[in-house]
Amino acid sequence: MSRTADQPPEIANAAKLFCGFGDATRLGIISLLSTGERRVSDVVEAVGGSQGNISGHLRCLKDCGLVADRRSGREVHYRIAHHEVVDVLRAAEELLAVTGERIELCPNYDSREPAGRP
C-alpha cells in the first residue's frame, strides 16, 4: 500500500492497521487471542487453515506489534500485545451491532472474495 504525496502519514498508518484487521483469517486470530494466550497448534485448530498459513498471519500480526509471542520449549505461545487491540475489536462489534445489516448488504465489498495474504 503506497501513500500519495497529499495523504498524511497517520492516515496511511491507520490504513495499514485496518488492513491487518481486514483479513478474515487475521481477524479470527485476533478474536481468538482476545480470550487468552494460545499455542500455534491451538490457533490452527480453532481458525482453520494450514500451519504454514497461520504462522504467516501470526508473523504479520507480530511484525505489526498487534500480537506478541513467547517460547516454551519447542512451542510458541501467542497473545494480544496491547489491550487497545481488544478495544478496537470490541468497538467494531459495537459498530456492527448498529450497522451490520447495511455492511452485509453493501455492494462495494464482496465477502466471497478470497482472503488476503499475510
C-alpha positions as CSV (number, residue, x, y, z in Angstrom):
1,M,0.0,0.0,0.0
2,S,1.6,3.2,-1.1
3,R,0.9,6.6,0.2
4,T,0.2,9.6,-2.1
5,A,2.0,12.8,-1.5
6,D,-1.1,14.6,-0.2
7,Q,-2.0,11.8,2.2
8,P,-1.0,12.4,5.8
9,P,1.3,9.7,7.3
10,E,-1.2,9.0,10.1
11,I,-3.9,8.1,7.5
12,A,-1.5,5.8,5.7
13,N,-0.6,4.1,9.0
14,A,-4.3,3.8,10.0
15,A,-5.0,2.2,6.7
16,K,-2.2,-0.3,7.3
17,L,-3.6,-1.1,10.7
18,F,-7.1,-1.7,9.3
19,C,-5.6,-3.9,6.6
20,G,-4.4,-6.2,9.4
21,F,-7.9,-6.3,10.8
22,G,-9.4,-6.6,7.3
23,D,-8.3,-10.1,6.6
24,A,-10.7,-12.7,7.8
25,T,-8.0,-15.1,9.0
26,R,-6.1,-12.4,10.9
27,L,-9.3,-11.1,12.4
28,G,-10.2,-14.7,13.5
29,I,-6.7,-15.0,15.1
30,I,-7.1,-11.6,16.9
31,S,-10.6,-12.6,18.1
32,L,-9.3,-16.0,19.4
33,L,-6.3,-14.4,21.1
34,S,-8.5,-11.8,22.7
35,T,-9.7,-14.6,25.0
36,G,-6.2,-15.6,26.1
37,E,-2.8,-16.9,25.1
38,R,-2.7,-19.8,22.6
39,R,-0.2,-22.1,21.0
40,V,0.2,-22.1,17.3
41,S,-1.5,-25.5,17.1
42,D,-4.4,-24.2,19.1
43,V,-4.8,-21.3,16.6
44,V,-4.6,-23.7,13.6
45,E,-7.3,-25.9,15.1
46,A,-9.6,-23.0,16.1
47,V,-9.2,-20.8,13.0
48,G,-8.6,-23.5,10.3
49,G,-6.0,-23.5,7.6
50,S,-2.6,-24.9,7.3
51,Q,0.1,-24.4,10.0
52,G,2.2,-22.5,7.5
53,N,-0.6,-20.1,6.6
54,I,-1.5,-19.4,10.2
55,S,2.2,-19.0,11.1
56,G,2.5,-16.4,8.3
57,H,-0.5,-14.5,9.6
58,L,0.8,-14.6,13.1
59,R,4.2,-13.3,11.9
60,C,2.4,-10.5,10.1
61,L,0.4,-9.6,13.3
62,K,3.6,-9.8,15.4
63,D,5.6,-7.7,12.9
64,C,2.9,-5.0,13.2
65,G,3.0,-5.2,17.0
66,L,-0.5,-6.5,17.4
67,V,0.5,-9.8,18.9
68,A,3.4,-10.9,21.0
69,D,4.9,-14.4,21.5
70,R,6.9,-16.4,24.0
71,R,8.7,-19.6,23.6
72,S,8.2,-22.5,26.0
73,G,10.4,-25.3,24.9
74,R,9.6,-26.1,21.3
75,E,6.2,-24.4,21.5
76,V,5.4,-20.8,20.7
77,H,2.6,-19.1,22.5
78,Y,0.9,-16.0,21.1
79,R,-1.1,-13.3,22.9
80,I,-2.5,-9.9,22.2
81,A,0.3,-7.4,22.6
82,H,-1.7,-4.4,23.8
83,H,-5.2,-4.1,25.3
84,E,-6.0,-1.5,22.7
85,V,-6.2,-4.3,20.1
86,V,-9.1,-5.8,22.0
87,D,-10.6,-2.4,22.4
88,V,-10.6,-2.0,18.6
89,L,-12.2,-5.4,18.2
90,R,-14.9,-4.6,20.8
91,A,-15.6,-1.2,19.2
92,A,-16.0,-3.0,15.8
93,E,-18.5,-5.3,17.4
94,E,-20.5,-2.4,18.8
95,L,-20.4,-0.6,15.4
96,L,-21.6,-3.8,13.7
97,A,-24.5,-4.1,16.1
98,V,-25.9,-0.8,14.7
99,T,-24.6,-1.1,11.0
100,G,-24.1,-4.8,10.4
101,E,-27.1,-5.3,8.1
102,R,-26.0,-2.4,5.9
103,I,-22.4,-3.6,5.8
104,E,-23.5,-7.1,5.0
105,L,-25.6,-5.8,2.1
106,C,-23.0,-3.2,0.9
107,P,-22.3,-3.8,-2.8
108,N,-18.8,-2.3,-2.5
109,Y,-17.4,-5.3,-0.6
110,D,-17.8,-8.8,-1.7
111,S,-17.4,-11.2,1.3
112,R,-16.9,-14.1,-1.1
113,E,-13.5,-12.7,-2.3
114,P,-10.6,-14.8,-1.1
115,A,-8.8,-13.6,2.0
116,G,-5.6,-11.6,1.5
117,R,-2.2,-13.0,2.0
118,P,-0.2,-12.3,5.2
